Structure formats: structure tokens, C-alpha cells
């Protein structure tokens, strides 16, 4: 027992999980302070705990309305919680140490490596500073773009503050806004808001490893003589190629399917013109990649649309970013295994490269563990929330475990037990099912080789 509480003996996974728990608890206490509330607001500690979990886990589900509950101080706390949740407490502490030119122990290097989803501890300092530069620059530029609409609409102070709040929330894929109870439905036909927020969600969701690889490739292309695009593209890693290909495929297919299923629905996009329908369809597809914003009411979308959205939520974004889900690379590896088996390949292949069997096993483990947790959470919600519609509960479950944050207006109707279940799902979905599993029981891998056996399948 004493060994378990000894921080020096903790695994990287346990340190990561604990760091999120600490931020959640501190955030809930700060949000529950009367000085953080609007006048006359009546709430419970559980409301603020739920909000803190959702903000730190960059989910977006909420039982209260941010603008109606929290004043300027409370909303500033919310911005900090979303930024910490998106980047991680471990990375914030590490960059402080690096900035002060202090050394980090080897064990903390491994913790930082896991927090950043890196395969090696080399160049972690450069990677970390690059990730923060990208984050700050992207949020600042996006906030300035949003101000062009918000300042005329809300005035100088509120327009600037709202722009920064939304920019941080969108890049961190948090899904919170401080504009009212209907999310962004009032901006369904506003191109500036739609495309700026969609861009932030995509940039935050593809992951910092992809961003940094793209920046390095662009630099080499700019300095090359002569400049050949096909030569520069060789600098792209297999990870970057796979993330970009799968992300583009999901965005295009999701936009098309949303448009086809909702184009004649007068309660959603049926009354829009062709370009407005395309914009709304694109935005919903992007936000389902774990962002949580919405310009449509998902109670009014068709069951087919919501089922497709649940699939997108389950897949999520890319590793090393602010998105959740099982990750696009995990889903892609499983598809590549399927394709390789049908093609008769002895190895799983992508872009003339073989994917190691270890990665295939890890991908399969993550999917099974994630799916098991999702089914368990859904079963518990069905058992404890019999007064709520089952399909809406499934939508809520997938949204929570994938840290998406969209809802069929169900979250405020959850009982106390239901809210606790959803909070657990959001926490597990953020720190990662595999990370939580390892944090609870860290075992050394054993290399055991037995004789082969035959088992019939299919």
C-alpha cells in the first residue's frame, strides 16, 4: 500500500490520470465559489463538478448554461480549465521547467512522452515548444477573425472576450460556448462563425505530430532548389499520411451523408439553399470529431443521421491532439488489417510499409476496451434512467466516452446517478481507456512463446 502512494514509483499512466483528477477537483471548487456566479444563481456542487469534468476532459456536455451561471471570473476559470484539459497539466508543468532551464528527471520524461503520444523521449523539448507555439498562434488568429463578427454584435469588451472563449474552446475541441443555451444554432447560416470554428476543430483534432511534420515539410519545400512537390511530399511520415487521408475521407463522406439524409427535413436544413445546406452539413460532420458545438438541434435530425454521427464520434480525431475517440489511426489500422487479409497479404500494409504486429494488437485492444466501456456505460444509464429515451441515451453515452459533447438535449434531465456515470465516461474517454487501465494495474510484459494451435472462426 505504501508503494502505491509513493509518487516516485508511479507509472506515467497513473501520473497522467492523477493530474487530470487534480485539475478537475480544483476547477470544481473554484467554479462553486459565489464570486464566480451570476447574481441570483442557484446551483449545487455536483453541477460545478460536472462542468469541471466536462471542461477538463474537453467534452462539452453540461447541465447548466455557462453564460447564465458564471460571471466573467467564472468564465475565465472555464477558459483555463479547457486550455489545461486540451494541452494537459503534465505538458504545462514541463514547459515551465524547460522555460526556467531546469532539468526534468528521466521518469518525468517518460510521463511527458506519454502525455504527448510520442514514441521516443528525444526532442521532446522542441516538440513541446512547437506545440505551444502552434496552439497560441492558432487561437489568437482565430479569435481575431471571430471578433469581426462578435464586436459589432456584442460590443467591444464582450465581443473580444467571447471570441477568445470560443477560440480556445474550439481548438481544444471542448465544445463550450458562452453565448446561450442553444450552442451555435443562431449562427447556422453565418459563414464566418461556421468556417472559423470548423477550421479550429480540424487543426486541434489532427494532432501536433501531424502539424509539426507538415511545418517541417513546408520549410524544406520552401528552401529546396528546384522545388518539386512530389519530392517534398516524401518528407511526410506514414502517420501524417494516414491521419490526413482518413480525416479527409470522414469529412467528405460525413458531409455528403448528412446532406442526403437531411436535405428534405424542414426542421433542420430543408429550408436552406444548396450552399447553406452544404455548410451546415460540413459543420455538423466536423463537430462530431469530438468538438461538441452544434448549429442544429439533434432531437430534430433523422435517426440515420444521428447513427452516422455516433460512428464518427466513436472514431474521433488523431493521436497527440485535443480530440477523443478511439482515434482515426486506430480505426484505419483495423481497416488495413481487414483489407490485407482479403488481399492475402501476410502483413498489414500501408503506403508500401508494413505495420508492426504490436501496433495491430494495441489497436485491437483499444477498440475492444473502448467498446466494452461504452456498452457498460450505456447499460448502466439504461438501468438507472428508465424515464429517458433509449436511443437518446446511446447518443449521450457515445458523446461522453468519445469526449464530443453533443446531446439530444438529454444531459440536464439525468438524475444524480446518471450524471455521475456520464462524468466517469468523460474522464475515461479523455485520459484514454488504455491509459486508465494501465494506471490501475501496471504489469511488466512477459515474453512467452507456446506451440501454435488451431481454432476455427467464422
N, C-alpha and C positions, 0 to 999 in steps of 0.2 A: 504493500500500500504506500509506504514511504517513497519507494522508487517511482510510483505512478505520479506522485505530486512533485517530484524533483524535476524542475524545468530543464535542467541540463540533459536529462535522459529522455526528454520528449522528442518524438519524431517530428519531421517537418509538417506532416499532415495534421498532427494534433495541435501544433503551434498555430497553423493557419485557421483551423476551426475555432480555437480559443480566441484568436484575435478578432474574429467576426462576432463572437458572443460578447466580448468585452465592449466593442463599439455599439452593439445593439442595446445592451443594458444601459450604458452611459447615455446614449441617444434617447432612450425611452424616459429616463429620469429628467433629462433636460426638456424634452417635449412636454412633460407633465407639469412643469413649473408654471404657476399662474402668469408670470411675466412673459410667457411665450404664447399666451392665448388672446384671442379677440375678446372684447368685453361681453360678459353675459353668457359665455360658452359653458355648457355642461357636458363633461366627458368623464370617462373612467381611465384608470391606469392601463387597463387592457387595451383601450383604444389607442393610446400612445405607444404601447409596446408593439401592437400590430403594425402601426405606421412605421415605427423604427425598424422592425424586422423587414418590412417591405422596402423601405428606402435603402437600408444597408445591403440587402440582398438584391437590390435594383430590380424589383419586380413590378410594382405599380398598383397592386391590389390595395384597396383602402376601405375602411369602414366609416371614415369621416371625409369631409371636403377640406382640402388644405387651406384654401383662401377663406373659408368661413370659420375655421377653427384656430388657425395660427396667425399671429401678427407678424410684423417684419422680423422680429428677433426669432420667432419660431420657424419662419420660412428660411432664414439664414442657417439655422441649425439643420434644416432639411437639406439645403444645398451641400453642407459639409458632409452629412451622412451619405448622400448619394455619391459624392465625389470619392469619399473614402471607400464606400462599397464597390464602386466601379474599378478603382485602382488597387484597393486592398491596403489594409493597415501595415502589413509587412513591408510593402514597397515604399510607403510613406516614411516609415522609420528608417529604412535602408538608405533612401535618397538623402535623408537628413544626415546620416552618418557619413555618406560619401561627400556631401557638401562641406561638412566640417573636417573632411580629410581624416576621419577616424577609421580604424581597421574593423572589419567585420569577421567574426570567427568563422571557421570552416563549416560548422554546423548551421550557422545562420545563413551562410552562402547557399547551402543546400535547401534551406527553407525558402530563400528568395528565388532560387531556381524553380522550385515547385510552384511558388506564387505566380511566376511569370510564364509557366508552362514551357520552360526551356529544357533542352536535353543535356546541356553542359553548363558548368559554372564559369566558363571562360567568357570574358567580355560582358559580364552581367552589368557592370557599372555603365558602360557605354550604351547598352541596350536600355537600361532603366532611364537614363537621362534622355535618350531619344524618344522613348515612350511618353515621358512627361512633356517634352517639347511639343510633340505631336498633339497631345491632349489639350494643352493650354492654348496653342495657336489655333487649333480647330474650333474650340469653344469660343474663343474671342472673335474670330472671323464670323462664325455663325450668329453669335449674339448681335454683332453689328448689322448683319443682314436682317435679322428679326426686328431690330429697332426701327428700321424703315417703315414697318407696318405698325409696331406697337406704340411708338412715341406719338404719332398722330391720333391713335385710337385711345390710349390711356394717359397721355401726358408724359412729360419728360422723366420724372422720377419713376413712376410705376412702369412706364414703357421700357426704360433701361433695366430696371430690376427684373421685370417679367421676362425680358429677353435673355438675361443671364441664367435665370432659374430654368427656363425651358431648354436652353443650350446645354447646360450641364446635365439635366435630366435625360435629354435625347442622346447625347454622346455616350453617357453611361448606361443607356438602354433601361433607364429607371421607370419611365412611363408616368411620372408625376407631373402635374401642372398646377399652377396657382391661379387659374382663370375661371374656375367654377366647377359645378358638379357634372357637367356634360362633356368633360375632357375637351377635345378639339372639334366637336361636332359643329360649332358655329363657324369654323374655318374650312368646312368641307370643300368649298369652291374657291379657296384662296391659294393661288399657285405659290406665292412667296412662302407662306407657312408650310404648305404641304411638301414642297421640294426641299426646303432648307432642313426641316426636321427629318425627312426621309434620308437625306444625304448624311446627316449626323448619325442616324441609326446605323446605316450601312458602314460608315467609316469606323464607328465604335465596334461594330459586330464582326468585321473581318479579321480583327486581331492585330496586335502590334508586330508580331513576326512578319506578317504579310506586308504591313505598312513599311517597315524598315527595309525589307527586301526590295520592295518597289522603289523606294527612295534611292537605295544603292544602285539599282539597275538604271534609274533615270540619270544619276550622276555619271555613271560610266558611259552611257549613251551620249550625254552632252559633251564629254571630253574626248570621245573616240573620233579618230580621223582615218578613213571616212566613216560617216555614221550609217550603219546598217541595222535596221530594226530587228531583223531575224537573228543577227549576232548578239544584239543586246538582250533579246528575249531568252537567250541561253543562260543568262545570269539568274533567271527566275528559278527558285527551288521547286521541287516536286510539291512541297506543302503549299506554296503560293499558287501554283497552277491549279491544284486540286480545289483549294478554297475558292478561287475566283470562278472556276468552271461550274462548280456545284452551286455557288451563290447566285450566279447569273441564271442558271437553269431554274432554280427555285423561284427567283423573282419574275422571270418571264412567264413560266408556266402558271404561277400563282396569280399573276395579274390577268392573264388570259382566262383562267378558270373562274376567277371572281367576276369578271365582266360577263362571261357567258351565263353564269348562274344568277346574276343579279340585274342584268340589263333590263329585264321586264318587270322588276319588282318595284312598284311605285313607292314603297315605304323606305327604300334605300337609295338606289341610283337610277331608278326607272324614269324619273322626271328630268334627269340631267341630259345635256347634249353629249355627243360622242366623246369629245375631248375631256369633258368633265367626268364622264364615266370612267375613262381610262385613268385619269389622275386619281380618282377615288379608289379604284381597284388596285392601282400601284401602291398607294399609301397603305391600304389595309394589308397587302402582302408584305410590305417592308416591316410594318409594325409588329406583325406576327413572328418576326425573327427575334423575339424576346424584348420588344421595346415597350409595349403597353399603351401607347397612345391610340386614340380612335377618333375617326371623323364620322363613323356610322354607329347606329345602335344595334348591337349584336343580338338583341332579342327579336329584331325585325328581319335579320338576314336569314336565308334559307338553311335548312338542316345540312344540305350538301356543302354549302359554303363554310359553315361552322365546323363540319367534319374535316374538310380540307385544311382549315386553319389549325385545327388540333394537330394534324400531321406536321404542319410547318412549325408549330410551337415545339413539338417533340424533338424535331431535328435541331432547331435553334441556329446559332451562329458558329463562329470559328473559335478554335482554342486560342488562348493568350489575349483575348479581348474582353469586352464587357458583357457579352451575350451569354445566354444559358443554353439549356437543352443538352442533348447528347453530343452535339457539335456536328457540323457538316462533314468533317473528315471521318468521323466515326461511322456515320451513315454511308458515306461514299466507299469506305473500305468494305463494308458488308455487301454493297452492290458489286464491287470489284471481285469479291470472293465468289459471288453468285455467277458473274459473267465468266470468270476464269474457269469455274467448274463446268459450265455449259460448253465452253470452248475447248475443254480438255487440257488446259494448262496445268502443269504440276505446281506452279507458283502463282500467287496473286500478283498481277502486273498492272502498272500504271505508267504511261509515258516511257515505255522501254526500260522500266526499272521494276525490280521485284520488291514487293512489300514484305518485310520480315514476318515470320510466323508469330513472333512475340507481339507485334502490333495488332495482328488479326485477333489473337487471344484477348488482348486488352480491350479492343473494340467490342468484341462479343460480350466480355464481362461487364463493360459499362452499360451496354444496351439491356442485358438481362437484369442487372441490378436496378437500373433506372426504371425499367418496365415493372419490375416487382414492387418497387416503392410506389409507383403511380397507381397500380392496381390496389395495393394495400391502403393507400390514402383514400382512393375512391370508395373502396368497400367501407371504410370507417365513416366517411361522410354519408354514404347511403344509410348506414346503420343509425347514425346519430342525428341525421337531418331528414327524417321521413316526410316532413312537411314541404320539402323543396323538390322541384322537378329533376328527375334523374339525369337527363341529357345536359341540363344546365350545370349540375354538379360535376359531371365528367369534364365539361368545358372549364369549370373553375379549377378542378384538380390538375389538369394538364397545364393550365395557365400558371398555377402556383409552382409546380415541380419544375417547369421549364423557365421560371422567373420571367414570364411575359407580362402579366398584369392586366390583361383584358378580361372582361367579365360580362355575362349576360345579366348585369345589374343584380347579381345574387349576393355579393360579399356582405353588404350591410344586413342581410336577412339571416346570416349564420348565427347560430347560438354560440355561447361561450366555448363549448367543446368544439364546435365546428371551426371557430376562429383559431383555437389552439392547434388543431390538426393542420389547417392551412398555413399557419406560421411555421410549423415543423417542416412542411413540404417546401416552403420558400427557402428556409435555411439550408436544407439538404440540397435543394436544387442549385443554390448559389455556390456553396463550397465544393460541390461535386459529390455524387454518390460514392465514387471510388475513394475520394479523399476522406469522407466521413467514415467509410468502412475501415480504411487504414488507420485513421486516428483512434478508433476504438480498439483495434486489435492489430498491432504491427508485428508481423512474423517474418523471420528470415526465410528466403526462398530455398527450398531443398531440391537438389538435382537428383532425381530418382528415375532410373530407366528400367522398365519391366519389358517382358516379352510382348509382342503385338498380339492382339486378339481380334476376332471378327464379330461385329454386331450388325444386324440387319436394320436398315432405316427405310422410311418411305412406305 
